[in-house]
Amino acid sequence: MDSNQRATVARLLEEATSQDAGRIAAAEEELRACETKHNHYATLFEIFADRSAATTTVAQQQQQQQTRWLAIINFKNGIDKYWKRADLHRIGLSEKQTVRAHLMDYFDEQTPAIAVQYCVAVARIARWDFPRVWPEFADDLLARIRAIAGQQQQQQQQTMELNALYTMHLFVKTLCQRSMPAERQALRRITPPVFATVGAVYTERLGQLQQLLVSGHNQQNQLQHQVPLLRSIRMCLKILRRLLVFGYAKIEDADHDTQQFYVASSTHQAVFYDLYRQLSSAQRSSTDAVPLRKIVLLYGKMYLDFQNSHAIRFITTPGVAPMLAWYWARISEEAPRLVPPLDTAIASTDDDSSDGAEGSVMLEPLLIQGLTLYKNVVRNFFYATDADTDGGVVDPEVRRCREIIDTQLVPPTLVAQMAELLMRCYLPLKPRDLVLWRDDAETWLADEAADYWNFDVRRCAEHLFVDLVNQHRDQLVALVVAAAGQEEEEEEERPTDPSAAFYRRDGRLAALGLCANELYDSFDFCAWLGRHRTPDSPLGAAKWRVAWLVGRWVPVRFDVAQRPHAYALLLDLAGPDSPLVVQVEALASLLVCVDDWDFDAAQFSTHFLAPSLERIASVLARVETSDTRMRMVGFLGILVQRMQRAVAPFADAIVQMVPQLWESAAGENMCQTAVLVLVTRLVEALGAQATRMQGFAAPLIAHSVDLATPAHVYLIEDGIELWHALLRNSTELDDSLLALALQIPPLLQTSTDLLRKTLRLTESYFLLAGERTFACCGAAILDALHTLVSDTTLAARATLVGYNALSVVVQCTPLAVCAEPLTRSNVLWTGFTRIVDHSDSALVLVHHSAFLSRVAVQYPALFGEFLASQDARVASVFCAHWVDLHDDITQVPARRLHAFALAVAVGSTANDGVLAVLPRVVPLWNGIISDTGSSALLYGSGSEYDDDAHPHAVDYTGTTDDDQYVVAENSRRKSLFANDPVYAMDFRSVLAQSMAQCERLNGAARFHAILSRVDPEQLAMLQNQLS
């Protein structure tokens, strides 16, 4: 290896560990330049491996450690870049062989930070090379582990063993994540020898730990002596856990020792748990206790993984009943600690343990594992034995599992005990919840809304309780209903123990709300709510629970006639005197009522709309975090959406809130998005009255759609929605909104999913004020639309929607204003040349043809001049292809437009190329008259109008004259349709005028000469139609 290269790399590494930012940056840049050099990574590995440098001072030793640490980090990072993935600068074969030769020689590394990086580097090389390039890696690593385990366990050997096991863990973890058949097969091939070797180490360290426990050391020293053994046991357990779950296709194929390990694991877990519980509070808080705590939880992770991957074998494998029984014992044992006296627990705000209970440092993780295990046993798809499962056939193994569950694991007696214990101790709000209400209410609200049930005891218990009642309705529904009755009876009594009464009452009400879907036909919640009196409770907990209950029952069963009582109750609970969590929960339940299918807006608007808006405004002024603010803005938006025109009297009050909300959300894109949605819904609710909001909304829209600001990535979609809603509902165009039209051309040039919405915006502008909009930015819009429709790389639908917008522009803009910019934009020339070339598919050519037809009908003089300016031969080719496209037009309105355009073309020019196709056009006209008649009255309803299929189409569907919620733009589209010459004019009259004009332009002799080439029968039919 080049000594100069090593010296250079070593110097750069030393520079990179300096405290000077300039030197660090320069060294890092040079190191990046060295990454592609030959033998660079072998040099890095050699620097890491060199521990022989003479160091005389502590500073020199630290410098050497930092250099080695940085060397192994750069080596590890380079593996991901250049070991396998890179096509260029890939590490060479000889360099790889040099590294592999000594890769596993440094498990004796004593510095933890360096050792971790080294182990990760070894595992990553194995990730790429095993099993194809380095098939013996697993055997080599196992041999190292066996050799190290056979030595006397001194400190160095313990370090070597831990590093080797950690490397094996990373290697096995990587294999378990792969899904290719060859890699799965490789994992299953190495599983037996790895399990045997690591299992032997696990068993030996367990025996040594047992001897240490019997040896009689004092407790403090005993824990310190246990740590090396516990770390090895933990690492062994991490490996064995993954091999057990993923290493066997069928767990019954595993050898006897593997199955015995799983059966005995519950006993081992109990021993470690008891050992942990015997530690003092100070010892449990020390870092020495961390491995012990993690070992106990690792067993639970193994059970959960095994249950998820081998659901059937989890039930039928021996040992499941004692394991679940042990967890149930812990759940029952820890239950009283979850419900301590409220005053004492709430006062102990400095205690970060689970609800301040003594001895409960690891309470929650262990309880969550037990509750989750039971939840997956109680209700699991793999254990379903319904008659309709799999066509009525139930697998015998599934039936056996169901029998084991119902008779051994969760028998009826345990079901009742479990339901009562959960209601009494696990479902109620805990002192920790109440403390958070007082100290950090908005964080609690965010966590509650997220429902991270597998990280919280109470929420996990709620899911277990729901599954219990769902699976055992006949047994538990009566129990829950009876508990609700007992709660009513106890309301009349003065409790001797307020804390116990609070937990008991809250647990019963929690059960009543959680199981609403199961109790709807067994419990009259409306009657209960009418009788219920909310008692006093700490920090308004009882009020919160009642508000939560209403939200749970309204979607299930709540009479419409009784809704006003619920509205009044919730608005009272959301009053300014209530705690913030109660206010938010009451408003959330009110939102459920408002967003319900049976919601009666008229019933709500009379007495409850104004107070609801006041309550929301009050909470918005009180909250501080963006999550809660965004949630309340969402509530307000849904209320506005459901109330529609009834919210108009309060529109000014809502608008006054928006600037403060927008400013407070500066830099918080999701919150600003919620504000945009709120304003959009307000605009839609106000209808034509939203015209006065243009000046207010224009700055919000401008900020949202400004492509120069980074925030537009998050805001542009909702900004365009607001923009479009404002245009659709307005009856006139404000100068501030007109100025925003300048943003349309840049938006049309972005190839995003918003293109269709931007084109709709363009149509809306011209429908609202076509001439003003064209004067503002018409030429730029035409240029942008021309770029769009002429782009051959886009799909046919993009061409279609582009021509849709162009057609609306033509229909809404006078010829005097539009003629010159339209000609200068080359849109007509593009459509003309595409049809002449005839190189595109018929699907695309139809769209070009339809737009030219629209221009011919709307601007006949301009179209006639355009055709007359073309060479006769080119015009002949164009017209021949144009006529041929008639058969590719499928919809009747589009065929009629095409026929009108051909009539205009014949009557507006004397170009020989155009007149040459007259013999082919006459049969086409006869067919149109026969199919649709003289007028378009049959199509005046727009029933066959499809704006996704035809570029000339407009949409006014869904409106009636007496509809109070009619959108202004729909009326404009209807008017545009009614005034369309294609449908407003008599086709026979137009055709007769065109033929007469053609005769005047060409002279009678020439005209009759042209007609002589027409089929006599077709000509006679046409003359008969026009007579």
N, C-alpha and C positions, 0 to 999 in steps of 0.2 A: 504494500500500500504506500502511496506517495506520502512521505513525511512532510513535505511542504504543504500538501493539501490538508493534512491533519492539523498542522500548526495554524494554518489560516482559519479553518473552521473553529478550532479551539479559541483562537483570539476573538472571533466574531461572537462566539457564545459568551465569552467573558464580557465583551462590550455590551451585549444584550442584557446582562444581569446588573449593569451599573445603575446608578441612581440619576444619571443625566438623561433627560428625555431626548435630547438631540442625538447623543451617542446611541441610545437604544433604537431610535428610528432608523439611523444609518445602518446599524448592524442588522436589524431585521430585514431591511431592503437588500443588503448583500447576501443574507442567508436565503432569501427567496430566489435570488439570482443563481445561487449554488444548487438549488433543488434539482435542476436538470443535468447536473454534471455527473460524469461517470464516477462510481464508487463513493458518492456523497453520503448515502445512507449507511454503507458499511463503515465509513469514517465516523459518522455520528454514533453508531453502535459501539465502535471501538473506544470512543471517548467516554461513553457511558460505562463501558466495562472496565475501564482503567481506574483501579482504586489503589494503585501503587505509588502515586505521586507523593513526594516528600512534602509534608506540611508541618510547619513548626509552630504556628500560632493558631488560635481559635479562628481569627479572621480568614486565614488561608484555608482552613478546613471548611468554613462556611462557603467560601468562594468555590472550592472544588465541588461541594455538594450542589450548589446552585448551577454550576456548569454542567455537571452530570444530569441533573434534573431537566435542564433545558434541552440537553442533547437527546434524552430519551423521549421528551415530548415532541421534538421536531421529527425524530425517527418514527414515532407512532403516527403523527399526522401525515407523514409522507407515505405511509403504507396505504392509507385510504386513497391517496391521489395517484400513486404511481406503481403500486405493487401489482395490481391486476387491471384496474379500470382504464387507465390512460392508454390511448392509442399512440400518442407521442410521448417521448421521454420516459417510457416505462423502464422500471429498474431491470437491469440486465440479468441474464440467467447466472452468470458467474458471480455477480454481486449477491444475488439471492442465496446461492450455495454457500458463499462465505458467511453470510449472516446466519443461515440455518445451522451451520456446523457448530456454533457456540450459543445458539439461541436459548437453550434451557440450562445454561451453566451458572445462572446468577440468581437462583431462588434464595440464596443466603443474604440478599440485600437487606440491610438493617434499617435504612431510612424509609419510613412508611410512605412518604410522598413519592419517592423514586420507585419503591417496590410496586406501588399501585400502577404507575405508568408503564413499568416494565411488564407486568402481568397482562395489562390490556394490550400492549404491543404484541406479545406472544400470541394471545388469543386472536388478534386480528389477522395475523399472518396465517394462523390455522384456519381462520374463516375463509380465506381465499384458496388455500392450498389443499385442504382436506376435503374429500378423500382422493382427489384425482392426482394432484402433484406430490403430496406428502402423505401417503396412506398410512405410514407407520407413526404419525404424530401421536395418536391416542395411545398406542402401545408404549412409545417412548415416555410419554408423560406419566402413564400408569407405573412404569418401571421406576421412575424417579420418586413417585409417591410411596411406592412399596419400600424402596431403599431408605428413604428418609424416615418412614414410620418404623422401620426395624431398628433404628439407632436409638441410643439412650436420649431421652427427652430433656436436653439442656436448652438454654435460651436460643442458641443458634439453630438447633434442630427444630425447635418450635416455630421459629420464623420461617425456616425453609418449608416446613409442612404447611403453614398457613398460606404462604405465597403459591406453592404448588397447587393446593386445593382451590385457591381463588382463581388461578389460571384455568383449572379444570371446570370450575363453575361457569366462567365466562365462555369457555368453549362449548360446554353442554347447552348453555342458554342460547347461544347462537344457533346450534343445530336444531334446537326445539322450535325456533322461530321459522325454520325453513319448511316449505311445503312441496318441493319437487320430489317425485317418487324416489329418485336415486339418493337424495340426501336423507329422506325419511328412512330408507333402507339402511343407510350408513349409520344413522342414529340407533336403529334397532339392533344392528350388528354389534355395536360397541357397548350397548347398555348392559348385558350380563357381566362382562369383565369389569367395567367401571363400577357397577353397583356392588360387585363382590369386593373389589379393592377398597372403595370408599366406605362401604358398609363395615368392613373389617376395622378400618380406622375409627369409625364411629363407635363400634362396640368396644374397642380397646380403650378409647378415651372415656367412655361411660364408666368402664370398670375402674380406671384410674381416678375418676371423679368420686366414685363411691368410696374408694380407699381413702381418699383425701378427707371425705366427710366423716369417716370413722376414726381418722387419725387423732382427732382431739385438738386441732389448732383453735386458738381463740377466734371468734367470729370475724373480726376485722381482718386479721391475717389470712383467715381461711378464704374469704372472698378474693383477696389479692392473689392467692395461690390458684384459685379456681379460674381466673380470667383466661390464661393461655389455653387451658383445656376447653373452656366454654367457647372460645373463639374457633377452635378446631371443630368442635361438635356442631357449632352453628354453620360453619362452612360445609361440613359434610352433609348436614341436613338440607342445605340449599341445593346441593347437587342431587341428593337422593330424591328430594321432592319432585324435581323436574323429570328425572328418569322414570320415576314411578308413574307420573301422569302421561308423559309423552313418549317414553321409550318402549312401550309395549302396545302392539295393536290390540291385543286382548289381555287384560290383566291376569286372566286365568292361565295364560301361557308362561307367566313368570315362574321362576324356580321357588322352592320352598322357603329359602332364606328371605327372599324379597317379600313374599306374602307374610311371613312371620314378622318382618320389620314393620309392615303396615299395621298388623294386628296389635303388636306391642307398643306402637307409637302413642296410643292413648295413655298407657301406663307411664311411659316416659314423660309425657306432657304433664301428667298429674304430679310426678315427682319434681319436675322443674318448677311447676307452679307453686307447690308447697315450699320449695326452697326459696323462691322469691318472696313469698308471703312472710317467711320467717325473718327476713331482713328488717332492720330498723328503718325508720323513715329517712334518716340521714344516709344510710347505705343505699337505699333505693334511688336516692337523688344523685348518687355519685355515678361517674362514668363507668366504674367497674361493674355496675349492675346492668348496664345496657345489653351486653351479650346474653345475659340470662333472660332478660325481658323479651328480647327478640327471638330467642329459642322457643319460648312458650307460644309466641304469636306465629312462628314459622309452622308449627304443627297445624294450627288452624288454617293457615294458607294452603297447606298441603291437602287438608280435607276438602276445602272449598274447590281447589283446582281439580281434585279427583272427582268430586261430585259433578262439576261442570263437564268434564271430559268423559267420565264413565258413570253416567247416572244410574244405570241398571246395576252395575257391579258395586257401586257405592252402597246400595241397599243390601245386596245378597252376600257381600264379603263379610266374613266373621269379624266381629269387633265393632261394628257400627253401633250396636245397641249400647254397649258400655261407654263408647265415646260420646254419643248424644246424651246419655244419662249424666255423664260427668259435666257436660256443658249445661244441662238443665239444672244440675245442682249448683253450679256457679251462678246461673241466672237467678235462681231462688235465693241463694246466699247473699248476693249483692243487692237484691231488690230493696231491702229497708234503707240502705245507704243512699239510694236515689231520692228518697223522700224524707229528708231530715226536717226538723222544726224550721219553719220559714224564717222567723225573726233571726235566729242564730245564723242560718245559712246565708241570708241576704246581707247580713252585716259583715260576713267574712268575704269581703270583695277582693282581698289580696290573695286568697287561696286559689291557685290555678288548677288544682286537682279536680277530679270529677265531682262537682257539687260540694266540695269541701269535705268529703267523707274520709275519715281516717282509714288508711290502708287501701285506698282505692286508686293508687297511681296508675295502674294498668287496667282499671275497670272497663273503660269504654271499648278499647280494641277487642278485648276478650269477649265481652258481652255481645258486641256487634257480630263477631264471628259465630257465636252460638245462635243468636237470633236469625242470622242469615242461613245457617245450616238448616235450622228448623223450617224456615220459610221455604227453602228449596225442596224440602221433604214434603211439607204439607200440600203445596200446590206446584206441580211440575208437569210439563207436557209429556215427559217420558213415562210418567206413572199414570196417565189417564186411561181409564177403562170404560169410557162411554160406549154405548151400543153402536154409535155411528162411527167410531174410530176405525180407520182402515177398512171401510166397507163392512163394518159389523164384526170383523174378526179381531180378537184381542190376542196378542202374543202371550204365550204361556209365561214367559219371563216377566212381562209387565204385570200379568195377573198375580204372579208370585210376589212381586215387589209391593203391589197394592195390599196384598194380604199381610205381608210383614209390617208395612206401615200402620195399617189399621189395628193390628193385634199386638204388636210389640213396640214399635217406635213411637207412635202417637195414638194410643188407645183412647177410647171415649173419656176415661177418668182423667187422663193427662190433658185432653182437650179442654175440659171444664176448668181444671186447675190453671192451665196456661192462660185461658181467657180471663179468669178472675185476677190472676197475678198481673197480667199486662194492664188491665183496667186500673188496678189499685196502685201500681208502682211505676209502670213504664210509660203509659199513655199521658199522664198528667204533665203539665208544664213543670219544669224543674226550677229550683232556685237560681241556677245559672241563667236560665232564660229571663227570669225577672230582673236579675242584675244587669243583663245586657239591655233590657228594656229601658232601664234607668240611665245606663252609662253610654250605650252605643246602640240606640234603637234601630238606626237605619242599617247597620251591619246585620243585625238579627233579621230584619225584614228581607234583606237580600238573600241571606242563607235560607230562610223559610221559603221564599219564592223559588229558589233553585232546587230545593228538595234533594239535597245530597244524602239520600237516606242511608246509603251504605257507609257513611262516615259519622253518623250520629245515632246514639242509642234510642232516643225517643222516636225519631222518624223511622228507624229500622223496625222498632216494635210496632209502629202503626201499620207498616206493610205486612208484617207477620199477622197482626190481628185481622186485617181485612181478608187475607188469604184463609185464615182459620174459619171465619164466619162464612166465607164463600163456599168452602169445602164441607162445612158441617152446619148448614143452615138449620136443619131440623133440631139440632141440639142447642145452638147458640143464639138464634134469633130471639127465642123466648127469654133467654138469660139477659140479653141486652135490653129488651123491652122492660123486663122486670126491674133492671137496674135504673132505667129512666124513671119508672114509677117510684122507686125508693128515693130517688133524688128529689122528686116533688114532695114526698112526705117529710123529708128531712129539712126542707126549706122552712117549714113552720116551726121547727125546733131550734133552740139556741145551742150550738155545739159546745161541748165542754173542752174539746181540743180543736181549736180553729185550723191548725195546720193539717191535721188528719182529715177534717171535714173538707178543707179545700182540695186536697189531693183526691179524696174519694169522689167529690162532686165533679171535678174537672176530668177525671178518668172516665166517669160514666158519660159525660157529655161528649168527650172525645170519641168514645165508642159509638155513640148515637150518630155523630156526624160522619165518621169513617165508613159506617155500614149503611148509609142512607139507601144505596142501591139494593141492598138485601132486605131492608125494613119497610120499603115503600108501601107494601100491602098489609103490614102488620102494626103500623104505628101512625097515628094521626099527628103529624108534626105541627100543622097549623093550629089545632086545638091546644096542643102542649105549649106552643109559643104564646098563645093568648093568655094562658094561665100562669106562665112562668114569670117569676120576679127575680131580677138580677141582684144577688146579694153583694154586700161589700167584700172586697178582696184586695190583696196587695197589688198595687200598681195597675189596677183595672183589669186583672187577669180574667175575672168572670165576664166582664163586658166583652173582652176580646173573644172569649170562647163563644158567647152568644152570637156575635157578629159572624164568626167563622161558621157556626152551625147554620145560620140562614143561607150563607153562600153554598154550603154543601147540599141543602135540601131543595133549594129553588129549582135547579135543573131536573130534580127527580120527581118531586110531587109537591106542588104548592098552588092552591086554587087561585085563579085570577082575581076572584072577588076579595080574597084575603091579602092581595099584594099591597094595598095601601097601608095596612098595619105594618107590614115588613118595611116598606119605605120609611114610614115615620120612625120606626124603631131604629133603623140603621142611621138615619139622619141625626137622630138624637145621640146615638153612640159616637157619631163622627163630629160631635160638637167641639168647640175650642177648649172645653174643660177636660176633655178626655186625653189620656196619654197618646203619644204619636202612633204607637203600634195599634191602638184601638181605632184611632181615626182611619188609618190606612186600611186596616182589615174591614172596617165597616164600609168604606168606599169600594173596596174590592168586591165585597158581597153585593153592594148596590149595583156595581157594574155587571155582575152575574145576572141580576134581575133585569137590568136594562138590555143586556145582550141575549136574553132568553127568547125562544121561539114564540112564547105566549105573551110577550111584552105588549102592553097597550099604551101607545104613546099619548093618546088623548087623556087617559086616566092619570098618567104621570105628570103631564105638563101643567095641569091646573094648580096643584098645590106643592109639587115636589121638585120641579125643575129649577126654580130660583134658589131654594135652599141647597140643592145639590151643587150648583155652580159656586155658591158661596163657600160650601165646605171644601170643595176642591181648591179654590183659590186660597183658602186659609191654610191648608196643608202645604200647598206650593210655596207659600211665604215662609213656612216653618222649616222645611226640609233643607238639607245641606249637600247631600251626595247626589251625584248625577243619576245613579241607578233609581233612587226613589223619585227624583224629579221626573225622569223619563217615564216611570211607571204612572205617575199622576197625570202627565200630559197625555199618555195613552188612554187613561180613563176618560179624560175630558174629550178626547177625539172620538171615542166610541159613543159617548153621550150625545155629542153634536150630530154624529152620523145617524143615530136612531131617532132623534127628535126632528130632524130636517127643518121645515119652515117654522116650527114652534120655537126654535132657538133664536129667531131673528131679533126679538126685543132685547136679547142679552148679547148680541153680537159685538156691540161696542165695548162691553165689559171684558169680553174674551180677547178682543183685539188689543186692549190696553195691557193685558198680561203678556202678550207675545214679545215685545221688545226686551223686557226684563228677563224672560226665559231665554231668548236668543243670546243676550249678552252673557248671562250666567253660564251658558253652554259653550262659550268660546273655546275652541280647541277640542271640544268633546263632540266628535262628529255624529255619533249615534244619537246623542241627545238633541242635536240640531236637526237630525233627520226626523225625530219624533215631533218637533215643533213644525216642520214643514208639512208633515202628514196632518197635524191638527189644523193648520191654516187651510190645507186643501179640502178637508172635510167641511170646514166652515163655509168655504166658498161654494161647495156643492150644495150645502144645506140652504144657503141664502138664495141660490138661483140668480135671477136677474138683479136682485139687490146687491149682489157681489160686485157690480160695476164700480161702486164707490170704494172698493178695497184695492183697486189697481195701484194707486200711488203708494199704499201701505205695503203691498206684497212685492212690488217691483224690486226693491233693494235685496230682499231675501232671495228672489229668483236670480238676480244678477250675481250674487255671491255664490250661489249653488252651481251655476252653469259656467262659471268663469274657468276656462280650461287652463289658465295660467296659475291658478292656485291649487296646491296639493289637495285641499279639502274636497275639490270637485269629484274626486274618485268616489267618495262616500255620499255626497249630497246631490249629484247631478240627476239621478233617476227620480228622486222625490221632488227636486226642484222643477224638473220638466213636467211632472204630474201636476204640481201646483200651477205652473204656467198654463198648461193646457186646460185645466179646470176653469181658470180665470177667463181665458178666451172663450171657452164654450158657453159660459154662463153670462158673460157681459153683453150689454146691448149697444155699447159704443166703445171707442178705443181712446184711452187716455194717452197723453204724450209720453208719460213715463213708461207705459207698456209698449208703445210704438217704438221707443228707443231700443227696447230689448230685442226687437226684430233683427237688429244688426248682429246679434249673436247666432242667428240661424245658419248663415253660410259656413262659419267654422264648424258648427256642429254637424252639418251635412257632410263634411269632409272627414269625419271620424268614422272608421269602420268598426262600429260597436253595435251592441244589441239595441241601443237607443235610436237607431236610424229610423225605424218605423214611427216611433213617437215624435221624433223631430219633423218628419214629413207630415204627420198629423197636425203639428203646430203650424207648419207652413200653410196647410189648407185652412186652418182656423183663422189665421190672420187675414187671408184673402176673403174668406167668407164674411168676416166682420167688417173689414174696411179695405177692400181690394185696391182701390186707387191710391189711398194714402200709404198703404204698405208698399205698393210698387214704387211710389215716388221716393220712399225712404231707402229701400234696399232691393228693389225688384231685379235690377241687372245682376247684382251679386248672387241673388237666389237662383236666377236662371242659369248663371254660369255653374253654380254648385250642382244644380239638378242635371245640367247637361253632362257634367263630369260623371255623375252617378249613372245615368242611363247609358252612357257610352262605354262604361267599364265592362269589358267582356269577361273579366275574371269573376264577376259577381253572379249570383244565381238569378234565374229568371224572375223569381219573386221580388228581388231587389229592383230589377228593371220595372216591374209592374208597379210597385209602390211609388217609385220615382215618377213614373208617368201619371199616376193618380194625382200627385201634387201638381204637376205641370198642367193637367187638364183643368183643375180647379183654378189655377192662376189664369189660364186663358178665359175661362168662363166668367171670372169675376173682375176682369180688367178690360177697360175699353180699348178698342183697336188703336186709337190715336196715341194712347199712352204706351201700349205694349208692343206695337209693331216693330219699331226700330231695334229695341233691346232684344226682342225675340229673334229677329233675323241675325243680329250681330252675335248672339250666343251660339249659333250654328246648330241649335237643336233640330231645326227642320232639315238641315243638310245631313245630319247624322242619321235621322230616321230614313231619309230618302236613300242615302248610299247603302244603308244596311239592307233595305229591300231590293235595291238594284243588285248588290253583290249576292244576296240570297245564300250567304254562308252560315248564318245562324240557324238554329233549330226553329221549326214553325212556332213553337211555344213562345220564343222570344220575338220573332218577327211579327206575331199578332199584336204584341204590345206597341211596337213601333208603328204599325199600321193604324192601330186604334187612335194613337195620339195625332197622327197626321189627319185622320178622319175628323177628330175633334177640331183641329185648327181649320180644316176646310169648311166645316159647318159653322163655326163661330166667326171666323174671319175669311169669308169667301174671296174677297178682293185680294187680300194678302196671299192666300193660297194660289189663286189664279195667276198672280204675278210671278210667284215662285216657280210654278210649272211652266209658264210661258218663257221663263229665262233659261230653261234647260234645253240642251241639244235634243233634237227630235228623236234620234236613235236611243239616247239614254232615257228620255221620257217614255218611249215605247216600251223599253225593257222594264222600267219602273211600273208602268201601268199594268203590264201583263202580269208581273209578279204580284202586284197589289190586288188585282182581280182574283188571282189564284188563291190568295190567302182567305178569300171569303169562305171557302169550304172548311178551313181550319178554325173558324170562329164558331163556337158552339152555342153561346147564349143569344137569345132572340134580340134583346136590346142592343147588343154589340153588332149584330148583323144588320140591324136597322140603321145604326149610325154609319156603318160602312157603306150601305146603299145610298144614304143621303150624301155622303162625301163624294161618291162617284158621280152622283148627279151634279153636284156643285162643280166638280172638276171638268165635266163635259161642257157645262154651260158657261165656264169662265175663261176659256182659252181656245185659241185656234191652232194650238200646237198639234202637228200631224201625229206625233207619237201618242198623245192622249186620245185623239179621235180614232186612232187605229183600233182601239180596244172596244169601241162602241158595239160591234156585233156580239161581243162576249158579255157585255154589260146588260144588254136588253133582257136576256133570259133571267139574269140575276134580279133585275127590277121586278119582272113579272112574278118571280117567286116570292119576293118580299111583300108585294101587294096581296098576293094570294094568302100568304101566311099570317100577316098582321093587319091587313086592311089599310084603309087610308090614313087613320090616325092611331095614336098610341094610348087611347083611353083605357084599353085593357091592361096597360102596364103602368097606369097612373098611381096604383097603390104601391108600386115598388116591390111587389112580391117576388119578382124575378131579378131583382137588382142585387148583384153580388159584387161589392167593391173590392173583394179579394181576387176576383176573376177578371175585372174589366177596368181599365185605367180611366174611363170617363165616368165611373160610377160615383154616386154620393149616397150617404146614409142618413136617412131621417126616420128610421124605424123606431117603433116604441113610443110614439108621441101621438096625442090627440088634442084637439082644440080645447077640450074642456078639462084637460089634465093640469091640475094646479102645480105639478112638479115638472112641467115641460122644460127642457133645456133649450136655451135661446138658440144655440147653434143648430139643434135639430130642426127648428122652424126655418132657419136660414137655408139649411140643406133642402128642406122640403120645397121652399120657394124657388131655389135654384133648379131643382128637378122640374118643377111645374113650368118654369120659363125656358127650359131647354128646348131649342128649336126642333130637335129630333122628336120630341114628344108633344110640343105645343103646336106644331105646324102640320098641315095636311100634306101627306107625302105625294098624292097625285098632283096637287097644285104646285108643289115645289118642283116635281119632275116635269110638269108641263111648262113651267116657266124656264127651267134649264134647257129644255129642248128648243123652246122658242128663242132663247138667248143664243144658243149654239147656231141656230139657223141665221140669226142676224149677224153674228160674228163671221160666219164662213160663207154666207151667201146661199141662196136657195139651191142653186145648181150643185154646188159642192156638198151641201148638206144632204140633198137627196141621193147624191152619188155614194155618200158614206152609208146612208140608210139602205141602199140597194144591196149592201154586203151582209145585211142582217137577215137571218132566217125569216122567210115570209110569214110562217106561222107565228113566230115569236113577235114579229113586228105587228102583225094584225092583232094579236092578243094585247100588246101594249097600247095600240091605238084604241082598242075597245075599252081598255081600263081607263084611259085618259079622257075618253069622250063623255 
